[in-house]
Amino acid sequence: MAKKSQIAKSKKKPKFSTREVRRCFKCGRKRGYLRDFGLCRICFREMANEGLIPGIRKSSW
């Protein structure tokens, strides 16, 4: 879980566009972020396994 101050800081518009920090909207994690879903890899996996993300299912072969 990221600190509230870090989450608030990342929401502000940066001086330069390359300084933008994308964070998971659920937990605030910045590493392992999936842009298509707005989630980190951990939250994505949890939500996908519970069936909360439409169109995503666990692969098996």
MDTraj code that builds the backbone (N, CA, C; nanometers):
import mdtraj as md
import numpy as np

residues = "MET ALA LYS LYS SER GLN ILE ALA LYS SER LYS LYS LYS PRO LYS PHE SER THR ARG GLU VAL ARG ARG CYS PHE LYS CYS GLY ARG LYS ARG GLY TYR LEU ARG ASP PHE GLY LEU CYS ARG ILE CYS PHE ARG GLU MET ALA ASN GLU GLY LEU ILE PRO GLY ILE ARG LYS SER SER TRP".split()
xyz = np.array([
    [0.0844, -0.1173, 0.0000],
    [0.0000, 0.0000, 0.0000],
    [0.0893, 0.1241, 0.0000],
    [0.0651, 0.2120, -0.0923],
    [0.1418, 0.3355, -0.1005],
    [0.0890, 0.4362, 0.0016],
    [0.1768, 0.5278, 0.0436],
    [0.1350, 0.6321, 0.1357],
    [0.0354, 0.7237, 0.0674],
    [-0.0520, 0.7826, 0.1456],
    [-0.1510, 0.8744, 0.0902],
    [-0.0839, 0.9950, 0.0256],
    [0.0286, 1.0386, 0.0825],
    [0.0996, 1.1543, 0.0269],
    [0.1576, 1.1212, -0.1107],
    [0.2059, 0.9981, -0.1295],
    [0.2601, 0.9575, -0.2589],
    [0.1497, 0.9489, -0.3642],
    [0.0338, 0.8979, -0.3248],
    [-0.0790, 0.8875, -0.4170],
    [-0.1260, 1.0269, -0.4579],
    [-0.1347, 1.1186, -0.3616],
    [-0.1764, 1.2553, -0.3906],
    [-0.0756, 1.3247, -0.4816],
    [0.0518, 1.3007, -0.4578],
    [0.1571, 1.3615, -0.5392],
    [0.1517, 1.3115, -0.6835],
    [0.1208, 1.1839, -0.7027],
    [0.1161, 1.1283, -0.8377],
    [-0.0060, 1.1769, -0.9161],
    [-0.1098, 1.2234, -0.8470],
    [-0.2293, 1.2733, -0.9148],
    [-0.2113, 1.4146, -0.9678],
    [-0.1145, 1.4903, -0.9140],
    [-0.0893, 1.6258, -0.9611],
    [-0.0270, 1.6222, -1.1007],
    [-0.0526, 1.7241, -1.1796],
    [0.0044, 1.7314, -1.3131],
    [0.1545, 1.7612, -1.3006],
    [0.2405, 1.6773, -1.3624],
    [0.3840, 1.7001, -1.3513],
    [0.4315, 1.8147, -1.4416],
    [0.5489, 1.8656, -1.4096],
    [0.6082, 1.9727, -1.4889],
    [0.6403, 1.9232, -1.6297],
    [0.6888, 1.8010, -1.6400],
    [0.7197, 1.7379, -1.7679],
    [0.6403, 1.6083, -1.7797],
    [0.5960, 1.5767, -1.9006],
    [0.5091, 1.4602, -1.9197],
    [0.5790, 1.3280, -1.8886],
    [0.7118, 1.3229, -1.8993],
    [0.7836, 1.1987, -1.8722],
    [0.7906, 1.1669, -1.7235],
    [0.7578, 1.2627, -1.6399],
    [0.7603, 1.2411, -1.4946],
    [0.6296, 1.1839, -1.4404],
    [0.5353, 1.1616, -1.5288],
    [0.4057, 1.1100, -1.4853],
    [0.4219, 0.9710, -1.4233],
    [0.3597, 0.9509, -1.3072],
    [0.3650, 0.8227, -1.2378],
    [0.2260, 0.7618, -1.2407],
    [0.2151, 0.6446, -1.2994],
    [0.0859, 0.5762, -1.3045],
    [0.0785, 0.4789, -1.1882],
    [-0.0318, 0.4826, -1.1174],
    [-0.0492, 0.3968, -1.0009],
    [-0.1791, 0.3184, -1.0106],
    [-0.1781, 0.2034, -0.9474],
    [-0.2974, 0.1194, -0.9382],
    [-0.4040, 0.1956, -0.8605],
    [-0.5267, 0.1998, -0.9147],
    [-0.6313, 0.2749, -0.8460],
    [-0.6804, 0.2032, -0.7216],
    [-0.6530, 0.0745, -0.7118],
    [-0.7014, -0.0037, -0.5968],
    [-0.6061, 0.0055, -0.4775],
    [-0.4757, -0.0141, -0.5024],
    [-0.3807, -0.0177, -0.3904],
    [-0.2742, 0.0920, -0.3950],
    [-0.2538, 0.1560, -0.5103],
    [-0.1557, 0.2636, -0.5204],
    [-0.0178, 0.2186, -0.5627],
    [-0.0006, 0.0926, -0.5950],
    [0.1299, 0.0401, -0.6353],
    [0.1707, 0.0980, -0.7711],
    [0.2997, 0.1344, -0.7870],
    [0.3446, 0.1913, -0.9134],
    [0.4206, 0.0915, -1.0004],
    [0.4742, -0.0120, -0.9424],
    [0.5457, -0.1123, -1.0221],
    [0.4502, -0.2218, -1.0675],
    [0.4750, -0.2775, -1.1842],
    [0.3915, -0.3851, -1.2357],
    [0.2533, -0.3348, -1.2747],
    [0.2468, -0.2136, -1.3299],
    [0.1201, -0.1491, -1.3640],
    [0.0768, -0.1889, -1.5047],
    [-0.0488, -0.2265, -1.5210],
    [-0.1058, -0.2603, -1.6515],
    [-0.1937, -0.1444, -1.6967],
    [-0.1513, -0.0745, -1.8007],
    [-0.2229, 0.0444, -1.8458],
    [-0.3645, 0.0148, -1.8923],
    [-0.3844, -0.0969, -1.9597],
    [-0.5164, -0.1286, -2.0147],
    [-0.6235, -0.1385, -1.9067],
    [-0.5840, -0.1771, -1.7872],
    [-0.6811, -0.1996, -1.6804],
    [-0.6688, -0.0993, -1.5656],
    [-0.5579, -0.0276, -1.5575],
    [-0.5387, 0.0679, -1.4487],
    [-0.5085, 0.0010, -1.3168],
    [-0.4593, -0.1236, -1.3231],
    [-0.4317, -0.2024, -1.2026],
    [-0.2872, -0.2501, -1.2024],
    [-0.2368, -0.2831, -1.0836],
    [-0.1074, -0.3490, -1.0749],
    [-0.1291, -0.4980, -1.1008],
    [-0.0227, -0.5697, -1.1214],
    [-0.0315, -0.7121, -1.1566],
    [-0.0982, -0.7940, -1.0464],
    [-0.0768, -0.7561, -0.9221],
    [-0.1316, -0.8310, -0.8092],
    [-0.2833, -0.8132, -0.8008],
    [-0.3284, -0.6887, -0.8081],
    [-0.4726, -0.6613, -0.8030],
    [-0.5419, -0.7174, -0.9267],
    [-0.4741, -0.7104, -1.0418],
    [-0.5313, -0.7656, -1.1645],
    [-0.5558, -0.9146, -1.1489],
    [-0.4592, -0.9850, -1.0947],
    [-0.4722, -1.1293, -1.0787],
    [-0.5841, -1.1648, -0.9813],
    [-0.5903, -1.0928, -0.8692],
    [-0.6953, -1.1183, -0.7710],
    [-0.8340, -1.0964, -0.8315],
    [-0.8506, -0.9850, -0.9019],
    [-0.9808, -0.9525, -0.9597],
    [-1.0167, -1.0462, -1.0747],
    [-0.9176, -1.0879, -1.1526],
    [-0.9428, -1.1797, -1.2638],
    [-0.9851, -1.3171, -1.2114],
    [-0.9208, -1.3633, -1.1066],
    [-0.9569, -1.4932, -1.0486],
    [-1.0969, -1.4929, -0.9872],
    [-1.1396, -1.3778, -0.9377],
    [-1.2737, -1.3663, -0.8811],
    [-1.3792, -1.3420, -0.9884],
    [-1.3340, -1.3161, -1.1127],
    [-1.4272, -1.2919, -1.2224],
    [-1.4822, -1.1514, -1.2255],
    [-1.4102, -1.0554, -1.1677],
    [-1.4573, -0.9175, -1.1615],
    [-1.4196, -0.8351, -1.2837],
    [-1.3297, -0.8881, -1.3683],
    [-1.2892, -0.8171, -1.4892],
    [-1.3549, -0.8866, -1.6080],
    [-1.4465, -0.8189, -1.6776],
    [-1.5160, -0.8839, -1.7888],
    [-1.4216, -0.9148, -1.9047],
    [-1.4374, -1.0325, -1.9619],
    [-1.3573, -1.0733, -2.0769],
    [-1.2250, -1.1377, -2.0420],
    [-1.1928, -1.1497, -1.9146],
    [-1.0663, -1.2089, -1.8713],
    [-1.0970, -1.3388, -1.7993],
    [-1.0271, -1.4453, -1.8403],
    [-1.0389, -1.5718, -1.7678],
    [-0.9033, -1.6392, -1.7656],
    [-0.8854, -1.7256, -1.6701],
    [-0.7582, -1.7925, -1.6521],
    [-0.7373, -1.8933, -1.7660],
    [-0.6185, -1.8912, -1.8223],
    [-0.5907, -1.9826, -1.9335],
    [-0.5567, -2.1214, -1.8815],
    [-0.5946, -2.2207, -1.9601],
    [-0.5582, -2.3589, -1.9292],
    [-0.5502, -2.4353, -2.0595],
    [-0.4516, -2.5228, -2.0699],
    [-0.4373, -2.6036, -2.1913],
    [-0.3830, -2.7391, -2.1596],
])
top = md.Topology()
chain = top.add_chain()
for i, resn in enumerate(residues, 1):
    res = top.add_residue(resn, chain, resSeq=i)
    for name in ("N", "CA", "C"):
        top.add_atom(name, md.element.get_by_symbol(name[0]), res)
traj = md.Trajectory(xyz[None], top)
